[in-house]
Amino acid sequence: MPPAPNDGSAYRFVTRWRIDAPCEDVSDALEDTDRITRWWPSVYRECTILERGGVHGLGRRVEVSTKGFLPYLIRWHFTVVEENYPYGSRILAGGDLEGEGRWTLRPIAKGTAVTYEWTVRANYPFIRRFGRFLRPLFAMNHDWTMREGLRGLRRELETRRAEHAPETSPER
């Protein structure tokens, strides 16, 4: 059921990143939920994969606990319902957050342009109760989480590059 027009529980956020890596590398990192708590630890506190899904995670079901800079933990789950590797995917979310998220990746001259659209209804009691009054603070919290995600993703891509770099033996 959609939220009442002014109850403060409906949110739509659009985040845009530019990343110096090919779409395939960015997509591989984003779909690797096994490592998300490692590269986005400031937000993703727990991640449990319930079903792995098919190629590139289509059908994957995951439970997560997330936190921004505000002092509460959000528990929610998602299912990957669309996959367009390496150009993006779409998830459906339920739990403390209910709605959908869509990653769109587009190759650009120096890497990848990433857009994340997050359209959700907050079921978490604190957010529902105070959303009408604290909406700007909740938006700042979301923006902070996404900045942390960009920093973490860039580090993760560097780590993956290093892991896949050919080994060179020192000269004797």
C-alpha positions as CSV (number, residue, x, y, z in Angstrom):
1,M,0.0,0.0,0.0
2,P,1.5,3.4,-1.0
3,P,2.2,5.9,1.8
4,A,-0.2,8.7,2.6
5,P,0.8,11.8,0.7
6,N,2.4,13.7,3.6
7,D,3.3,11.1,6.1
8,G,7.0,11.5,5.5
9,S,7.7,7.8,4.8
10,A,8.2,7.9,1.0
11,Y,11.6,8.8,-0.3
12,R,13.3,9.0,-3.7
13,F,17.0,9.5,-4.0
14,V,19.1,9.7,-7.1
15,T,22.9,9.4,-6.7
16,R,25.4,9.9,-9.5
17,W,29.0,8.7,-9.5
18,R,31.9,8.8,-11.9
19,I,34.4,6.0,-11.5
20,D,37.7,5.4,-13.3
21,A,37.0,1.8,-14.2
22,P,35.2,-0.1,-17.0
23,C,31.5,-0.9,-16.5
24,E,32.4,-4.6,-16.2
25,D,34.6,-4.0,-13.2
26,V,32.1,-1.7,-11.5
27,S,29.3,-4.1,-12.1
28,D,31.3,-7.1,-10.8
29,A,32.0,-5.3,-7.6
30,L,28.4,-4.1,-7.1
31,E,27.0,-7.5,-7.6
32,D,29.5,-9.2,-5.2
33,T,27.4,-9.2,-2.1
34,D,29.9,-11.5,-0.4
35,R,32.3,-8.6,-0.2
36,I,30.0,-5.6,0.4
37,T,30.6,-5.5,4.2
38,R,34.3,-5.3,3.5
39,W,34.3,-2.4,1.1
40,W,31.2,-0.5,2.5
41,P,31.6,-1.3,6.2
42,S,30.5,2.1,7.4
43,V,27.0,1.3,6.1
44,Y,26.6,-2.5,5.5
45,R,27.0,-4.0,9.0
46,E,25.7,-7.5,8.1
47,C,24.9,-9.3,4.8
48,T,23.4,-12.8,4.6
49,I,22.9,-14.3,1.2
50,L,19.7,-16.4,1.3
51,E,19.8,-17.5,-2.4
52,R,22.7,-17.0,-4.8
53,G,20.6,-16.6,-7.9
54,G,21.6,-17.2,-11.4
55,V,24.0,-15.5,-13.8
56,H,25.2,-12.1,-12.4
57,G,22.9,-12.6,-9.4
58,L,19.5,-12.6,-11.1
59,G,17.2,-13.9,-8.4
60,R,19.7,-13.4,-5.6
61,R,18.0,-12.9,-2.2
62,V,19.9,-11.1,0.5
63,E,19.2,-9.9,4.1
64,V,21.2,-6.9,5.3
65,S,21.6,-4.6,8.3
66,T,22.6,-1.1,7.4
67,K,23.4,2.1,9.2
68,G,24.2,5.7,8.3
69,F,25.5,8.3,10.6
70,L,22.2,8.4,12.5
71,P,22.0,6.2,15.6
72,Y,19.7,3.4,14.3
73,L,20.1,0.2,12.4
74,I,17.9,-0.7,9.4
75,R,17.1,-4.3,8.7
76,W,15.9,-5.1,5.2
77,H,16.1,-7.6,2.4
78,F,16.3,-7.5,-1.3
79,T,15.9,-9.6,-4.4
80,V,17.7,-8.9,-7.7
81,V,14.8,-8.9,-10.2
82,E,16.5,-7.5,-13.3
83,E,20.0,-7.9,-14.6
84,N,21.5,-6.1,-17.6
85,Y,25.2,-6.9,-17.1
86,P,27.3,-4.9,-17.2
87,Y,25.0,-1.9,-17.5
88,G,23.0,-2.3,-14.3
89,S,20.4,-4.1,-12.3
90,R,17.2,-3.6,-10.3
91,I,16.3,-4.8,-6.8
92,L,13.1,-5.0,-4.9
93,A,13.4,-4.3,-1.1
94,G,11.3,-5.2,1.9
95,G,11.6,-4.9,5.7
96,D,12.4,-1.6,7.3
97,L,12.7,-0.2,3.8
98,E,10.3,-1.2,1.0
99,G,10.6,-0.3,-2.6
100,E,13.2,-0.6,-5.3
101,G,16.7,0.3,-6.2
102,R,18.1,0.6,-9.7
103,W,21.8,0.7,-10.7
104,T,22.5,2.1,-14.2
105,L,26.1,2.0,-15.5
106,R,27.1,3.8,-18.7
107,P,30.6,3.8,-20.3
108,I,32.2,7.2,-20.6
109,A,35.5,8.4,-21.9
110,K,37.4,7.8,-18.6
111,G,35.5,5.0,-17.0
112,T,31.9,4.6,-15.9
113,A,29.0,6.9,-15.1
114,V,26.9,5.3,-12.4
115,T,23.4,6.3,-11.4
116,Y,21.6,4.8,-8.4
117,E,17.8,5.4,-8.0
118,W,16.4,4.5,-4.6
119,T,12.7,4.8,-4.3
120,V,11.5,3.5,-0.9
121,R,8.9,3.7,1.8
122,A,10.3,3.6,5.3
123,N,8.7,1.1,7.5
124,Y,11.2,1.7,10.4
125,P,9.1,3.2,13.2
126,F,11.4,6.1,14.0
127,I,11.6,7.3,10.4
128,R,7.8,6.9,9.9
129,R,7.1,8.8,13.0
130,F,9.5,11.7,12.5
131,G,9.9,11.6,8.7
132,R,7.7,14.6,8.1
133,F,9.9,16.7,10.5
134,L,13.4,15.2,9.9
135,R,13.2,14.6,6.2
136,P,16.3,16.8,5.5
137,L,18.3,15.0,8.1
138,F,17.3,11.6,6.6
139,A,18.3,12.9,3.1
140,M,21.7,13.9,4.5
141,N,22.1,10.5,6.1
142,H,21.4,8.9,2.7
143,D,23.8,11.2,0.9
144,W,26.5,10.3,3.5
145,T,26.0,6.6,3.0
146,M,26.4,7.0,-0.7
147,R,29.6,9.1,-0.4
148,E,30.9,6.3,1.8
149,G,29.9,3.8,-0.8
150,L,31.7,5.7,-3.6
151,R,34.9,5.8,-1.4
152,G,34.6,2.1,-0.6
153,L,33.9,1.1,-4.2
154,R,36.9,3.0,-5.4
155,R,39.1,1.2,-2.8
156,E,37.5,-2.2,-3.8
157,L,38.3,-1.6,-7.5
158,E,41.9,-0.9,-6.6
159,T,42.1,-4.0,-4.5
160,R,40.6,-6.1,-7.3
161,R,43.1,-4.6,-9.8
162,A,45.9,-5.5,-7.5
163,E,44.6,-9.1,-7.0
164,H,44.4,-9.6,-10.8
165,A,47.6,-7.9,-11.7
166,P,50.2,-10.2,-13.2
167,E,52.9,-11.1,-10.7
168,T,56.3,-9.9,-11.5
169,S,59.3,-11.7,-10.0
170,P,62.2,-9.6,-8.7
171,E,65.3,-9.7,-10.8
172,R,68.3,-11.4,-9.3
